């Protein structure tokens, strides 16, 4: 082949390293390790705060430098643990989607109702049961439930059963005419009337 021939690609050059286009100075570095004159062809970060700034060492001294490298040097145990846990999500701010759905976080509200999951593939059935809103009672109704010794979310049927039981226990006829429990009986009757008015009994 003639030496005068020069390769000229029709569209673009597909060769990995066209001749005569090598970067000058990339392999001319000396190892920055004290007293070493070998080529510095391996880079090592200077510090945890300057990860994009490098020392250039030879392979042997890079290995030594890496053995002594401690990213968490100078950090407290808590700060190091927090950083390691944050690496799972790239140390970016996050929030709990479940809390957000209840309006307690800053994420989108009502995300559970936007798709149907009859087979519970997402595994949040327990969460839905736990997060079902409990019945909120007014002050009087809450005190009435307490007077009857019931939880605030007791069903009306059970409220009536409890009321009848307490009336039988505190009525003077059931205590051989003893009127010492009459005050408690009136308290139970008043509590039941409050709950009945609020349609909770």
C-alpha positions as CSV (number, residue, x, y, z in Angstrom):
1,X,0.0,0.0,0.0
2,X,1.3,3.4,-0.9
3,X,2.5,5.6,2.0
4,X,0.8,8.6,0.4
5,X,-2.6,7.0,1.1
6,X,-4.6,8.8,3.9
7,X,-7.7,7.3,5.4
8,X,-10.7,9.7,5.0
9,X,-14.0,8.4,6.4
10,X,-17.1,9.2,4.3
11,X,-19.3,10.3,7.3
12,X,-17.4,10.1,10.6
13,X,-14.4,8.3,11.9
14,X,-15.4,5.0,13.6
15,X,-11.9,4.1,14.8
16,X,-11.5,4.2,18.6
17,X,-8.3,6.1,18.7
18,X,-7.4,7.8,15.4
19,X,-3.7,8.1,14.9
20,X,-2.0,11.3,16.1
21,X,-4.9,12.3,18.4
22,X,-3.6,11.1,21.7
23,X,-3.9,13.5,24.6
24,X,-0.6,15.0,25.5
25,X,0.3,15.0,29.2
26,X,-2.3,12.4,30.3
27,X,0.5,9.8,30.9
28,X,3.2,12.3,31.8
29,X,2.2,12.7,35.4
30,X,4.5,11.7,38.2
31,X,3.3,9.9,41.3
32,X,2.5,12.5,44.0
33,X,3.7,10.2,46.8
34,X,6.8,11.7,48.5
35,X,10.0,10.3,47.0
36,X,8.2,8.3,44.2
37,X,9.2,8.9,40.6
38,X,6.9,6.3,38.9
39,X,4.1,7.4,36.6
40,X,1.0,8.7,38.4
41,X,-1.7,7.0,36.4
42,X,-4.2,6.2,39.2
43,X,-6.3,8.8,40.9
44,X,-7.5,8.9,44.5
45,X,-9.9,11.5,46.1
46,X,-8.3,14.1,48.3
47,X,-10.9,14.2,51.1
48,X,-14.6,13.3,51.8
49,X,-15.4,17.0,51.2
50,X,-13.5,17.2,47.9
51,X,-14.4,13.9,46.1
52,X,-13.9,15.5,42.7
53,X,-10.4,16.6,43.4
54,X,-7.7,13.9,43.1
55,X,-4.2,12.9,44.0
56,X,-2.4,11.1,41.2
57,X,-0.4,8.1,42.5
58,X,1.2,5.0,41.0
59,X,-0.7,1.8,41.4
60,X,1.3,0.7,44.5
61,X,0.8,3.9,46.4
62,X,-2.8,4.2,45.4
63,X,-3.4,0.8,47.1
64,X,-1.6,2.0,50.2
65,X,-3.6,5.3,50.2
66,X,-6.9,3.4,49.8
67,X,-6.1,1.1,52.7
68,X,-5.8,4.1,55.0
69,X,-8.7,6.0,53.5
70,X,-11.6,6.5,56.0
71,X,-14.6,8.4,54.5
72,X,-16.2,8.8,58.0
73,X,-13.0,10.2,59.7
74,X,-14.0,13.1,62.0
75,X,-17.8,12.2,62.0
76,X,-19.7,11.2,65.1
77,X,-21.1,7.7,65.2
78,X,-24.7,9.1,64.8
79,X,-23.7,11.3,61.8
80,X,-22.0,8.3,60.1
81,X,-25.0,6.1,60.7
82,X,-27.3,8.7,59.4
83,X,-25.2,9.2,56.2
84,X,-25.0,5.4,55.6
85,X,-28.8,5.1,56.0
86,X,-29.3,8.1,53.7
87,X,-27.3,6.5,51.0
88,X,-30.2,4.0,50.4
89,X,-32.2,6.9,48.9
90,X,-29.3,9.1,47.7
91,X,-29.5,11.4,50.7
92,X,-32.5,13.2,49.2
93,X,-35.5,14.4,51.3
94,X,-38.2,11.7,51.6
95,X,-41.6,11.3,53.3
96,X,-43.7,8.3,54.2
97,X,-46.4,7.8,51.6
98,X,-48.8,6.3,54.2
99,X,-48.5,9.3,56.5
100,X,-49.0,11.6,53.5
101,X,-52.1,9.8,52.5
102,X,-53.6,10.6,55.8
103,X,-52.8,14.3,55.4
104,X,-49.9,14.3,57.9
105,X,-47.0,14.6,55.4
106,X,-46.4,16.7,52.3
107,X,-47.1,14.0,49.6
108,X,-50.2,13.4,47.5
109,X,-53.4,12.8,49.5
110,X,-55.7,9.8,48.8
111,X,-53.3,7.8,46.8
112,X,-54.7,4.5,48.1
113,X,-58.1,5.2,46.5
114,X,-56.7,5.8,43.0
115,X,-56.3,2.1,42.2
116,X,-58.1,-1.1,43.1
117,X,-56.2,-3.9,44.8
118,X,-58.7,-6.7,45.6
119,X,-56.0,-9.3,46.1
120,X,-54.0,-7.0,48.4
121,X,-50.9,-7.3,46.2
122,X,-49.5,-4.0,47.7
123,X,-49.8,-5.6,51.2
124,X,-51.4,-2.5,52.8
125,X,-54.6,-4.2,54.0
126,X,-53.3,-4.1,57.6
127,X,-52.5,-0.5,57.2
128,X,-56.0,0.3,56.0
129,X,-57.5,-1.4,59.0
130,X,-55.2,0.3,61.4
131,X,-55.7,3.7,59.8
132,X,-59.5,3.5,59.5
133,X,-60.7,6.7,61.2
134,X,-62.1,6.1,64.6
135,X,-65.5,7.6,65.6
136,X,-65.0,11.1,67.1
137,X,-67.2,11.8,70.0
138,X,-68.1,15.2,71.6
139,X,-67.1,15.9,75.2
140,X,-70.5,14.9,76.6
141,X,-70.7,11.6,74.6
142,X,-67.1,10.7,75.6
143,X,-67.9,11.3,79.2
144,X,-71.1,9.2,78.9
145,X,-69.2,6.3,77.4
146,X,-66.7,6.6,80.3
147,X,-69.6,6.6,82.8
148,X,-70.8,3.3,81.3
149,X,-67.3,1.9,81.3
150,X,-67.2,1.5,77.5
151,X,-64.7,2.2,74.7
152,X,-65.5,5.3,72.6
153,X,-66.1,3.1,69.4
154,X,-68.5,0.6,71.0
155,X,-71.5,-0.3,68.8
156,X,-75.0,0.9,69.9
157,X,-76.2,-2.6,70.4
158,X,-73.5,-3.2,73.0
159,X,-74.2,0.1,74.7
160,X,-77.8,-0.9,75.4
161,X,-76.6,-4.3,76.8
162,X,-74.2,-2.6,79.1
163,X,-76.8,0.0,80.2
164,X,-79.3,-2.8,81.1
165,X,-76.7,-4.6,83.1
166,X,-75.7,-1.5,85.1
167,X,-79.3,-0.6,85.8
168,X,-80.0,-4.1,87.2
169,X,-76.8,-3.9,89.3
170,X,-77.5,-0.4,90.8
171,X,-81.3,-0.4,91.2
172,X,-82.4,-0.3,94.8
173,X,-84.8,-3.3,94.2
174,X,-81.7,-5.4,93.2
175,X,-79.9,-4.3,96.4
176,X,-82.7,-5.2,98.9
177,X,-83.9,-1.6,99.1
178,X,-80.4,-0.1,99.7
179,X,-80.3,3.4,98.3
180,X,-76.5,3.9,98.5
181,X,-76.1,3.1,94.8
182,X,-78.9,5.5,93.7
183,X,-76.5,8.3,92.7
184,X,-74.6,5.9,90.4
185,X,-77.8,4.7,88.9
186,X,-78.8,8.2,88.0
187,X,-75.4,8.8,86.5
188,X,-75.8,5.6,84.3
189,X,-79.4,6.7,83.2
190,X,-78.2,10.2,82.3
191,X,-75.2,8.8,80.3
192,X,-77.5,6.5,78.4
193,X,-79.9,9.3,77.6
194,X,-77.1,11.4,76.2
195,X,-75.9,8.5,74.0
196,X,-79.4,7.7,72.9
197,X,-80.0,11.4,71.8
198,X,-76.7,11.2,69.8
199,X,-78.0,7.9,68.2
200,X,-75.1,6.0,69.8
201,X,-77.3,3.7,71.7
